[in-house]
Amino acid sequence: MADRDNIKLENIDPDDIEGILVRLEKSFGIKYTGNAFNHAKTFGDICDIIETHINREHKDDCTTQQAFYRVRKAISQTLHIEESNILLESRLEDLFPRHDRRKKLKKFQQYLGIKLDLLRMKEWLIWILFSFFMLSLIAFFFDWKIAISGLVFSYVVSRIASLFSKELDIRTVRQLTEKLTRENYFEVRRKKGTINKNEIFKTIQDTFIADLELDKSLLTKDASLG
């Protein structure tokens, strides 16, 4: 992977940016009109366009704090422990031991009322499947039947592996809270139908940073889309 410090927004594939915009649309509970981003040239343009689509009452309260209270309560109900024992820096691997992690996380999400993607395959398995996938693509130059078989095999194995994966994608309750806020901003709000306008830019920025591994200092409003 490229050095994070060297990655700039202008070097990011437009399809990756489009995927983030779709997730932000869901998170903020909005619907973009027409080709809303056709004339966007900078990151600031993206933020401004998203903000114009958010037509909700402003309420000056902290969404991340509300998300933490919701996460803490769901963990408490799932594990039957006191909420006071659940801190932002509490480690998820300690709260959700590996032997019954999938079962407990499923129950946690039921209490939370929101589905989150929290587990992934082991790193070595991801690399093996990726390598097999690339070899299958190369095989098209020699035998398309072998290539197709390889792609199908890679897909089936990855789907099966994901159903049994137990590796946590995040480490702490803090990271879990931040992920919940980024991906489900509108749903996390205590008073439905409201938004804290002061948080919009940071939420968009945090989402781009988390998904694209960008350096925060380079993701300013003037950052070019390339």
C-alpha positions as CSV (number, residue, x, y, z in Angstrom):
1,M,0.0,0.0,0.0
2,A,1.2,3.5,-0.8
3,D,2.5,5.7,2.0
4,R,-0.6,7.4,3.5
5,D,1.2,10.8,3.6
6,N,1.6,10.7,-0.2
7,I,-2.0,10.0,-1.1
8,K,-3.9,13.0,-2.3
9,L,-7.6,13.4,-3.2
10,E,-6.7,14.2,-6.8
11,N,-5.2,10.7,-7.2
12,I,-8.2,8.8,-6.0
13,D,-10.3,6.9,-8.5
14,P,-13.6,8.7,-9.1
15,D,-15.5,5.5,-8.6
16,D,-14.2,5.3,-5.0
17,I,-15.3,8.8,-4.4
18,E,-18.7,8.1,-5.8
19,G,-19.0,5.1,-3.5
20,I,-18.3,7.4,-0.5
21,L,-20.9,9.9,-1.7
22,V,-23.5,7.2,-1.8
23,R,-22.7,6.1,1.8
24,L,-22.9,9.8,2.9
25,E,-26.2,10.1,1.2
26,K,-27.5,7.2,3.3
27,S,-25.8,8.4,6.5
28,F,-27.3,11.9,6.3
29,G,-30.7,10.5,5.2
30,I,-30.8,12.6,2.1
31,K,-31.3,12.2,-1.7
32,Y,-29.1,13.9,-4.2
33,T,-30.8,15.7,-7.0
34,G,-29.9,15.0,-10.6
35,N,-26.2,15.1,-11.4
36,A,-25.4,17.1,-8.3
37,F,-21.7,16.7,-8.3
38,N,-21.0,17.3,-12.0
39,H,-19.4,20.6,-11.5
40,A,-17.6,19.9,-8.2
41,K,-13.9,20.7,-8.5
42,T,-12.7,20.6,-4.9
43,F,-13.4,18.8,-1.6
44,G,-15.1,22.0,-0.4
45,D,-17.5,21.9,-3.4
46,I,-18.5,18.4,-2.3
47,C,-19.2,19.5,1.2
48,D,-21.2,22.5,0.1
49,I,-23.3,20.4,-2.3
50,I,-24.1,17.8,0.4
51,E,-24.9,20.6,2.9
52,T,-27.4,22.2,0.4
53,H,-29.3,18.8,0.3
54,I,-29.6,18.7,4.1
55,N,-32.8,20.6,4.9
56,R,-33.3,19.8,8.5
57,E,-33.6,21.7,11.8
58,H,-30.4,22.6,13.4
59,K,-29.8,21.5,17.0
60,D,-26.5,22.2,18.7
61,D,-25.7,18.9,20.3
62,C,-23.0,16.4,19.9
63,T,-23.9,13.4,17.6
64,T,-20.8,11.5,18.5
65,Q,-21.6,11.7,22.2
66,Q,-25.1,10.4,21.5
67,A,-23.6,7.6,19.5
68,F,-21.3,6.6,22.4
69,Y,-24.3,6.5,24.8
70,R,-26.1,4.3,22.4
71,V,-23.1,2.0,21.8
72,R,-22.4,1.8,25.6
73,K,-26.0,0.8,26.3
74,A,-26.1,-1.8,23.6
75,I,-22.8,-3.4,24.9
76,S,-24.2,-3.3,28.5
77,Q,-27.3,-5.1,27.5
78,T,-25.5,-7.6,25.4
79,L,-22.8,-8.5,27.9
80,H,-24.7,-7.8,31.1
81,I,-22.1,-5.4,32.5
82,E,-22.4,-2.0,34.0
83,E,-22.3,0.9,31.6
84,S,-19.8,2.7,33.8
85,N,-17.3,-0.1,33.0
86,I,-17.5,0.6,29.3
87,L,-15.1,3.4,28.3
88,L,-14.1,5.0,25.0
89,E,-10.7,3.2,25.1
90,S,-12.2,-0.2,26.1
91,R,-10.8,-2.8,23.7
92,L,-13.4,-4.6,21.6
93,E,-11.4,-7.8,21.6
94,D,-11.7,-7.9,25.4
95,L,-15.4,-7.1,25.4
96,F,-16.1,-9.6,22.6
97,P,-13.8,-12.7,23.0
98,R,-13.0,-14.6,19.8
99,H,-14.7,-17.8,20.8
100,D,-18.3,-16.4,20.6
101,R,-17.6,-13.1,18.9
102,R,-19.9,-13.5,16.0
103,K,-22.8,-14.5,18.2
104,K,-22.3,-11.6,20.7
105,L,-21.8,-9.0,18.0
106,K,-25.0,-10.1,16.3
107,K,-26.8,-9.7,19.6
108,F,-25.1,-6.3,20.1
109,Q,-26.3,-5.0,16.7
110,Q,-29.9,-6.2,17.5
111,Y,-29.8,-4.0,20.7
112,L,-28.2,-1.2,18.8
113,G,-30.8,-1.4,16.1
114,I,-28.3,-0.7,13.4
115,K,-26.3,-3.1,11.3
116,L,-22.5,-2.5,11.1
117,D,-19.8,-4.3,9.2
118,L,-17.4,-5.1,12.1
119,L,-15.6,-8.3,11.1
120,R,-13.2,-9.2,8.3
121,M,-11.2,-12.2,7.2
122,K,-7.6,-12.8,8.4
123,E,-5.0,-10.7,6.6
124,W,-3.2,-13.6,5.1
125,L,-6.4,-15.1,3.6
126,I,-7.3,-11.7,2.1
127,W,-3.9,-11.6,0.3
128,I,-4.2,-15.2,-0.9
129,L,-7.6,-14.6,-2.4
130,F,-6.5,-11.3,-3.9
131,S,-3.5,-13.1,-5.5
132,F,-5.7,-15.9,-6.8
133,F,-8.1,-13.3,-8.2
134,M,-5.2,-11.5,-10.0
135,L,-3.9,-14.8,-11.4
136,S,-7.3,-15.6,-12.7
137,L,-7.4,-12.3,-14.6
138,I,-4.0,-13.0,-16.1
139,A,-5.3,-16.5,-17.1
140,F,-7.7,-14.8,-19.6
141,F,-4.7,-14.3,-21.9
142,F,-4.2,-18.1,-22.0
143,D,-7.5,-19.9,-21.3
144,W,-10.8,-18.1,-20.6
145,K,-12.3,-21.3,-19.1
146,I,-9.6,-21.5,-16.5
147,A,-9.9,-17.8,-15.8
148,I,-13.6,-17.9,-15.3
149,S,-13.3,-21.0,-13.0
150,G,-10.6,-19.1,-11.0
151,L,-12.8,-16.0,-10.6
152,V,-15.8,-18.1,-9.5
153,F,-13.7,-20.1,-7.0
154,S,-12.3,-16.8,-5.6
155,Y,-15.8,-15.4,-5.2
156,V,-17.2,-18.5,-3.5
157,V,-14.3,-18.9,-1.1
158,S,-14.4,-15.2,-0.1
159,R,-18.1,-15.4,0.5
160,I,-17.8,-18.5,2.7
161,A,-14.8,-17.1,4.5
162,S,-16.7,-13.8,5.2
163,L,-19.5,-15.8,6.8
164,F,-17.1,-17.3,9.4
165,S,-14.7,-14.4,9.8
166,K,-13.9,-13.3,13.3
167,E,-11.2,-10.6,12.9
168,L,-12.3,-7.2,14.3
169,D,-12.0,-4.4,11.8
170,I,-11.7,-1.8,14.6
171,R,-10.1,-1.9,18.0
172,T,-11.8,0.3,20.5
173,V,-15.2,1.5,21.6
174,R,-14.1,5.0,20.5
175,Q,-13.5,3.7,16.9
176,L,-16.8,1.9,17.0
177,T,-18.6,5.1,18.0
178,E,-16.9,7.1,15.3
179,K,-17.8,4.5,12.7
180,L,-21.4,4.5,13.8
181,T,-21.5,8.3,13.6
182,R,-20.0,8.4,10.1
183,E,-22.1,5.7,8.6
184,N,-25.5,6.4,10.4
185,Y,-25.4,10.0,11.3
186,F,-29.1,10.8,10.8
187,E,-30.2,7.6,12.6
188,V,-28.0,8.1,15.6
189,R,-29.4,11.6,16.4
190,R,-31.4,11.6,19.6
191,K,-34.0,14.0,18.2
192,K,-35.0,12.7,14.9
193,G,-35.2,15.1,12.0
194,T,-32.5,17.4,13.3
195,I,-28.9,17.9,12.5
196,N,-25.9,19.8,13.9
197,K,-24.7,21.9,11.0
198,N,-21.4,22.5,12.7
199,E,-20.6,18.7,12.4
200,I,-21.3,18.3,8.6
201,F,-17.9,19.1,7.3
202,K,-16.1,17.0,10.0
203,T,-18.3,14.0,9.3
204,I,-17.7,14.2,5.6
205,Q,-14.0,14.7,6.1
206,D,-13.8,11.8,8.6
207,T,-15.6,9.5,6.1
208,F,-13.1,10.3,3.3
209,I,-10.1,9.8,5.7
210,A,-11.4,6.5,7.0
211,D,-12.3,5.1,3.6
212,L,-9.4,6.4,1.5
213,E,-6.7,6.5,4.1
214,L,-6.0,10.2,3.4
215,D,-3.9,12.5,5.6
216,K,-6.2,15.0,7.3
217,S,-3.8,17.9,6.7
218,L,-4.1,17.3,2.9
219,L,-7.9,17.0,2.9
220,T,-8.8,20.7,3.1
221,K,-11.7,22.5,1.3
222,D,-9.2,23.5,-1.4
223,A,-8.1,19.9,-2.1
224,S,-8.6,19.2,-5.8
225,L,-10.7,16.3,-7.1
226,G,-8.2,15.9,-10.0
